[in-house]
């Protein structure tokens, strides 16, 4: 049997990050969810520079900013 072909779907953000104020040195969690076909990738930037995330778990998008 043949498998039905899934149609590409434009990426869209379904959960937008919100503004957040935290004290220096305190952790902050920003969330963003996107969907589409193929699955879109989420990248984070700070001051125009791409933020490197956890290399062991690239889906976590965790990092410590100076």
N, C-alpha and C positions, 0 to 999 in steps of 0.2 A: 504494500500500500504506500501511497505517497503521503507525505506530511503537508498539512496546509501551511502556506507561507504567511508569516506574520508581517503585517505592513509596518513600515517605519512610522514612528510617531515623533513629531517635533518635541524637543525637550522643553519642560516647563517647571518652574519652581513651585512646589506645593506647600513648602514651609519656609518662610522668609526669616533670616536672622533678625533679631531685634536689637535696638540700642541697649548698651549695658555699661554701667559705671561700677568700677570696683577699685578698691584701694591697691596701691602698688604692692606687688608681691603676692596678692591674693589670686586664687584661681577664678577663671571666668569660663563659662560654657556658652558657646554660640552654636545654634542648630540651624541647619539648612537641609532641606530634602528636595530632590528633583526627581522627576520621572520622565520617561521617554523610551523610545526603541530605536536604536540600541540605547542601553542605560547610559545616561550622561554622567560625566565626572564632575565633582565639585572641587574647586580650587579656592584657596584662601589667600588674600593679599593684605599686607600692612604697609602703608606708605609707598605703594607702588611695587613692592617687592613680594614675590611669592613666598608664602610661609611654608616651610618644610614641615611635614607631619610625621607621625610615628612610622618609621620605616618597617617595623615589625608587623604593624597592622595599618596598612594604608587607608582602610575605610574608617578608621577612628578619627582622623584629622585632629590629633592632639599634638600640642606643641607648647613649649615654654618660651614666652617672649621676654626679651631683656627689658 
